[in-house]
Each structure stands twice: as structure tokens, then as C-alpha cells.
Amino acid sequence: MSEDNRLIVEPRKFKHNQSFRLESGESLDGFELIYETYGELNKEKSNAILICHALSGNHHAAGVYSKEDKKPGWWDELIGPEKAFDTNKYFIVSLNNLGGCHGSTGPGSIDNQTEKEFGANFPIVTVSDWVNSQNLLREELDIEKWLSVAGGSLGGMQALQWAIEFPDKLSKAIIIAAAPKLSTQNIAFNEVARQSIISDPDFTKGDAHPEKGLGLARMLGHITYLSEESMKNKFGRELKKEKIEYGYDVEFEIESYLRYQGANFSKSFNAHTYLLMTKALDYFDPAKKNDGNLSETLSGATCQFLVVSFKSDWRFPSERSKEIVDALINVEKKVSYLDIDSIQGHDSFLMKNDRYENAINSFLEADV
């Protein structure tokens, strides 16, 4: 789609005025969720799809805010007219989760009890909390049942949780580049990222955007999202300068890229939100209540499943997606699985790929 034909979108807000109890046992005195919609809801209200975002994502999944806006939403490659999530056919809802920093109630919001920003006092939220708050949005939109709940990475975990927690409220789950729980290595990556933030003196002084700590966390994240091949193809060992100067300034292109990404991110993302999101990832383990038996956990699911993985993704490798597939097969659920060749690593779920897009499109069009 040309830039002139991109969707023009406008954020909306849903306000929940009642107390909302969290999995941790704490409660929020009401909350707001910011969200966007793409396409039109049909008369039967049977074409609605919920898009769940990954760690640093938000409600702005597709389109632009004006014709002059040059930066589309994070999943614009897949959401729009005649794309994988075809807005000519479907009514698509994307929101910023609780604890976010782009308009939903989170650490940057005002705590009514103190009349100050929550900051570090914002309670821990989990994937289950997000799904429960998303279900309240579904009720507000008067949608009886989602045609599908879909997402990549942490978004895929939310789609899985929807199938477990509200089995009668979705017909199809699309789980992309995800896992049934984090590996020890992934928890370790998240802890290094958190310590990068927590140990920044600016953060300890109350700065929600500590340039060094949050930038380092983002740099680490970027390294894990890309495959070795994609980094080699994009940057190689190219020098930023004409010759090596034998120092610690930026000399390699990859150094320049990582520092640029870190600096940009640290100006726009709330450090407390980053801490919350990584903890939600760490805590996600829906099979824990069944002594680790994922098949038993999924036995009550009634929707159809599409599980997608990417062979170059070493953050959430294909084997983790296959765990979900095997668990579903064990309890005779309807599941399709696709493992895609792609060199982009974990970020592959954000990229155009004909096989990937066709799989989503075909799955959504198939009879329930």
C-alpha cells in the first residue's frame, strides 16, 4: 500500500470505573485503556479481531494519525486492506495494556490516593490481568465473541491465555513467535535488562526515562530480537569511520545502530513500564496450576489454533512453539502449525513474508 493510501486512525479510550483486582492480590481503583480500531464491525458483530502487543508495543498497530505522519503502526505490514489482517473484511481492535506508557493506566498515571504519579508504586501486572482487562473492553464494545485473538511474542502469550481463560469468547487463536513459558536464559536476559535500569543513578533519583539504563536494556533486547545472519547482512563489520581509532567511541556500524536505538527508546518509553512488562513475561506460566501439564491446561480450550514460528528466532525458537502444538494435539484440539524460513530472527513476526501472510489470511477465512 502506498503511503497516500494508509489507514488514518484515531485513538479511543475505555474507562473502567470499578475496582479491578490483580493476580498479585492488589487492586486498581479503576483504569483506562487506550485503543485503536481498523475496519468496520459487521451487523452480526462476528468479524472482530483483537490484536495483542509485544513488550514494547502499544495500541498503535497500524495506519497513521494524519497524511503528514511518516511513521505507521508497528504491525502496519500485516494490518490493512488486502493484508493478512484484511481491514476490508475484519474489525480489528488493538490496545495498550495496563501498565503501559502510551495512554493506558500505568506508572506515569496519577494515583488518586496520593495525587502523584504511580511510578515504582504501580502494582505488578500479569498476562492474566491483561486478558481480564481486555475482556472488559470486549464487553464495552458489545462484542459477544472475538473471531480471533492474535499476537506475536508476548502478544502470542496473551492469545494463548485468552484460549485458556475465556474459551467461549474467541473462535480462533493466532500464536506467533511465542512460548508456553520463558526459558531460564530468557529470564536471565530480562534480569540483565532490569538491572541496567535499576542501577542507573538517574532512575534511582526518580527519572522515568534514564537514558543510560533504559538505553542499555533496549540495546540488549535488540541483540536478542535479531538473528546473527540478519545482523551480518545489515551491518557486517562495516566501520562508521574511515579507519580504526583504537578507542571506545562508536566505530562499527552495529555500535552506531544499537546506540541510536537505545537513545531513542530511552526518551519515549517509561522505565517502570519496561520493568513491569519483563516481569509479566517472566511470570507467564499458565500450566503451573496443573503441575506443569500444558495439555491439561489447554483441555478446556474450544477455539481453533494457528501457531507460527520462525527458524532463525533464537529468543523464542521453534521448539517452544512445538511444545504448544504438541500439547494441543495431545488433547485433540484443532491446530495448524507453520515453521517459516526467515533470516530476521525474533523480529520476523513484524515483517512481510508471503507464506506467513497467506497462512494468517487462510486461517481467518476458514470455517469455524
C-alpha positions in Angstrom: 0.0 0.0 0.0 1.3 3.5 -0.9 1.8 6.0 1.9 -1.0 8.1 0.5 -3.5 5.1 1.0 -2.5 4.2 4.5 -5.3 4.0 7.1 -5.9 7.2 9.0 -6.7 6.3 12.6 -7.5 7.9 15.9 -7.0 6.5 19.4 -10.0 6.0 21.7 -10.3 5.4 25.4 -12.2 2.9 27.5 -12.7 3.8 31.2 -13.4 1.2 33.8 -14.7 2.9 36.9 -14.9 -0.1 39.3 -12.1 -1.6 41.4 -10.0 -4.1 39.4 -8.4 -6.9 41.4 -5.0 -8.1 40.1 -3.5 -11.6 40.2 -1.0 -10.3 42.8 -3.8 -9.6 45.2 -3.5 -5.8 44.8 -6.3 -3.7 43.2 -6.5 -0.7 40.9 -9.2 1.9 41.7 -10.4 1.7 38.1 -8.3 2.2 35.0 -8.3 3.5 31.4 -7.2 1.6 28.3 -6.3 3.4 25.1 -7.1 1.5 21.9 -7.5 1.9 18.1 -9.8 0.2 15.6 -9.3 -0.6 12.0 -12.1 -1.7 9.5 -15.8 -1.9 10.3 -17.7 -4.1 12.6 -20.4 -6.0 10.7 -24.0 -6.2 11.6 -23.7 -9.6 13.3 -20.6 -8.4 15.2 -18.9 -11.6 14.1 -15.8 -10.2 12.4 -13.9 -8.7 15.3 -10.2 -9.5 15.9 -8.2 -8.5 19.0 -4.5 -7.7 18.4 -2.3 -8.1 21.5 1.1 -6.3 21.5 4.6 -7.4 22.4 6.8 -6.0 25.2 7.5 -2.5 23.8 4.4 -2.3 21.6 1.2 -0.4 22.1 -2.2 0.4 20.7 -0.9 1.9 17.5 -0.6 -1.3 15.5 -1.4 0.1 12.0 -2.1 3.2 10.0 -1.0 6.8 10.6 -2.6 9.7 12.5 -2.5 12.1 9.5 -1.4 12.2 5.9 1.8 14.0 7.1 2.6 11.3 9.7 5.5 9.2 8.3 5.6 6.5 11.0 2.9 3.9 10.7 1.9 1.5 13.5 4.2 -1.4 14.5 2.2 -4.1 12.6 1.3 -2.0 9.5 2.9 -4.6 7.3 0.1 -7.1 8.3 -2.9 -4.9 9.1 -4.8 -3.1 6.4 -6.8 -3.5 3.1 -5.9 -6.8 1.4 -3.2 -7.6 4.0 -3.0 -10.6 6.3 -5.5 -9.0 8.7 -7.7 -7.5 6.0 -9.5 -4.4 7.1 -11.9 -4.8 4.2 -13.2 -7.9 6.0 -12.4 -7.6 9.6 -12.9 -5.1 12.5 -9.6 -5.1 14.3 -9.0 -3.8 17.8 -5.5 -3.0 19.2 -4.9 -1.7 22.7 -2.1 -0.6 25.0 -2.1 -2.9 28.1 -2.4 -1.9 31.7 1.0 -0.7 33.0 1.8 0.8 29.6 3.2 4.2 28.9 1.2 5.3 25.9 -2.1 6.4 27.4 -3.4 3.4 29.3 -3.2 3.5 33.1 0.3 2.8 34.1 3.3 4.1 36.1 3.0 7.5 34.5 -0.6 7.9 35.5 -1.8 9.8 38.6 -2.6 7.7 41.7 -5.9 9.1 43.1 -4.8 8.3 46.6 -1.5 10.3 46.5 -2.3 12.7 43.6 1.2 11.9 42.3 2.4 9.6 39.5 2.4 5.9 40.5 6.0 5.4 39.4 7.6 2.5 41.1 4.4 2.1 43.2 2.3 0.8 40.3 1.4 -2.8 41.1 2.8 -5.8 39.2 0.6 -6.9 36.4 0.4 -10.3 34.7 -0.7 -11.7 31.3 -3.8 -12.9 33.1 -4.5 -9.4 34.3 -4.2 -8.0 30.8 -6.6 -10.6 29.4 -9.1 -9.9 32.1 -8.9 -6.1 31.4 -9.2 -6.8 27.6 -12.3 -8.8 28.3 -13.9 -5.8 29.9 -13.1 -3.8 26.7 -14.8 -6.6 24.7 -17.9 -6.1 26.8 -17.7 -2.4 26.4 -17.6 -2.8 22.6 -20.6 -5.1 22.8 -18.8 -7.9 21.0 -20.1 -11.3 22.1 -17.1 -13.3 20.7 -13.9 -12.4 19.0 -13.4 -14.0 15.6 -9.8 -14.2 16.6 -7.2 -13.1 19.2 -3.8 -12.7 17.7 -0.3 -11.6 18.7 3.4 -12.1 18.4 5.9 -12.8 21.2 4.3 -11.5 24.4 1.2 -10.9 22.3 1.1 -14.6 21.4 1.2 -15.5 25.1 -1.9 -13.3 25.6 -3.7 -15.1 22.8 -2.9 -18.4 24.4 -4.1 -17.1 27.8 -7.4 -16.0 26.1 -8.0 -19.5 24.9 -7.5 -20.8 28.4 -9.3 -18.2 30.4 -12.2 -17.3 28.2 -12.6 -20.3 25.8 -16.1 -19.3 24.8 -15.1 -15.8 23.8 -12.9 -16.5 20.8 -13.2 -18.7 17.8 -9.6 -18.7 16.7 -6.2 -18.0 18.4 -3.1 -17.0 16.4 0.0 -17.5 18.4 3.2 -16.2 16.7 6.8 -16.5 17.8 5.8 -17.3 21.4 6.3 -19.9 24.1 4.3 -21.5 26.8 6.7 -20.0 29.4 10.1 -18.3 29.3 13.3 -20.4 29.3 15.8 -19.7 32.1 18.0 -17.9 29.5 15.2 -15.6 28.6 14.5 -14.8 32.3 18.3 -14.1 32.6 18.2 -11.6 29.7 15.2 -9.8 31.3 17.0 -9.6 34.6 20.1 -8.0 33.0 17.8 -5.5 31.3 16.1 -4.7 34.6 19.4 -4.3 36.4 20.6 -1.9 33.7 17.6 0.3 34.5 17.6 -0.1 38.3 21.3 0.6 38.7 21.2 3.8 36.7 21.6 6.7 39.2 19.1 8.8 37.3 16.5 6.1 37.7 17.1 5.9 41.5 16.5 9.7 41.6 13.1 9.3 40.1 13.7 9.7 36.4 11.3 7.5 34.4 13.4 7.9 31.3 17.0 7.2 32.5 19.0 7.5 29.3 21.8 5.1 30.1 19.9 2.3 31.9 16.9 2.2 29.6 19.1 2.6 26.6 21.2 -0.4 27.6 18.1 -2.5 28.2 16.9 -1.7 24.7 20.3 -2.4 23.2 20.3 -5.9 24.8 16.8 -6.5 23.6 17.6 -5.6 20.0 20.5 -8.1 20.0 18.2 -10.9 21.0 15.5 -9.9 18.5 17.8 -10.2 15.5 19.5 -13.3 14.1 23.2 -13.5 13.6 22.7 -13.7 9.8 20.4 -10.6 9.7 23.0 -8.6 11.7 25.8 -9.8 9.5 23.8 -8.9 6.3 22.7 -5.5 7.6 25.9 -4.3 9.3 28.8 -6.8 8.9 31.9 -5.4 10.3 31.5 -2.1 8.5 33.2 0.9 10.1 31.4 4.1 10.8 34.7 5.9 10.3 37.3 5.5 7.7 39.8 3.8 9.9 40.0 2.2 13.4 41.0 4.8 16.1 41.6 2.3 18.9 39.2 3.7 21.4 35.7 3.4 22.9 33.8 5.8 20.7 31.4 4.5 18.0 33.5 2.9 15.2 31.4 0.0 13.9 28.0 0.4 12.2 26.4 -2.0 14.6 27.6 0.1 17.5 26.0 3.2 16.0 22.8 1.3 15.3 22.5 0.0 18.9 23.3 3.3 20.5 20.8 5.1 18.3 18.0 2.6 19.1 18.8 2.8 22.8 18.9 6.6 22.9 15.6 6.9 21.0 13.8 4.4 23.1 15.0 5.9 26.4 13.3 9.2 25.5 9.9 7.7 24.8 9.4 4.7 27.0 8.8 4.6 30.7 11.4 2.6 32.6 8.8 1.4 35.2 6.7 0.1 32.3 9.7 -1.8 31.0 10.3 -3.4 34.4 6.6 -4.4 34.6 6.5 -5.9 31.1 9.6 -8.0 31.5 8.2 -9.3 34.9 4.9 -10.2 33.2 6.9 -12.2 30.7 8.9 -14.0 33.5 5.7 -14.9 35.5 3.8 -16.3 32.5 3.3 -20.0 33.1 -0.4 -21.0 32.6 0.4 -24.7 33.2 1.8 -24.0 36.6 -1.6 -24.5 38.2 -1.7 -28.0 36.7 1.8 -29.0 37.9 3.3 -28.1 34.5 0.9 -30.2 32.4 0.2 -27.9 29.4 -2.1 -30.4 27.8 -4.4 -30.4 30.8 -4.3 -26.6 31.0 -5.4 -26.4 27.3 -8.0 -29.2 27.6 -10.8 -26.7 28.1 -10.0 -24.6 25.0 -12.6 -24.7 22.3 -11.1 -22.4 19.6 -9.0 -23.3 16.5 -5.3 -22.6 16.8 -2.7 -21.3 14.3 0.8 -21.5 15.8 3.6 -19.8 13.8 7.4 -19.9 14.5 10.5 -18.7 12.6 13.6 -20.9 12.1 16.0 -18.1 12.8 14.3 -17.0 16.0 16.7 -17.9 18.9 14.9 -15.9 21.5 11.7 -18.0 21.1 12.9 -20.9 19.0 10.6 -23.2 17.0 10.9 -25.9 19.7 8.9 -23.7 22.1 6.1 -23.3 19.6 6.1 -27.0 19.0 5.5 -27.5 22.8 2.2 -25.7 22.4 1.3 -27.6 19.3 2.1 -31.0 20.9 0.1 -30.1 24.0 -2.9 -29.2 21.8 -2.6 -32.4 19.8 -2.5 -34.4 23.0 -5.9 -33.2 23.9 -7.2 -33.4 20.3 -7.6 -29.7 19.6 -7.8 -28.2 16.2 -4.3 -26.8 15.5 -2.3 -25.7 12.4 1.4 -25.2 12.7 3.8 -23.3 10.4 7.6 -23.0 10.8 8.9 -20.4 8.4 12.3 -19.8 6.9 13.3 -16.2 7.6 16.6 -14.6 8.5 15.2 -11.8 10.7 15.2 -13.7 13.9 12.5 -12.9 16.5 11.6 -9.7 14.7 10.4 -11.9 11.8 6.8 -11.7 13.1 6.8 -8.0 12.3 8.0 -8.4 8.7 6.3 -9.1 5.4 6.5 -12.7 4.3 4.2 -14.2 1.7 3.9 -17.6 3.3 3.3 -16.1 6.7 0.7 -13.7 5.5 -1.1 -16.3 3.4 -1.3 -18.6 6.4 -2.9 -16.0 8.6 -5.3 -15.0 5.8 -6.3 -18.6 5.0 -6.8 -19.4 8.7 -9.1 -16.5 9.3 -11.1 -17.2 6.2 -11.6 -20.9 7.0 -14.9 -22.0 8.5 -15.0 -22.3 12.3 
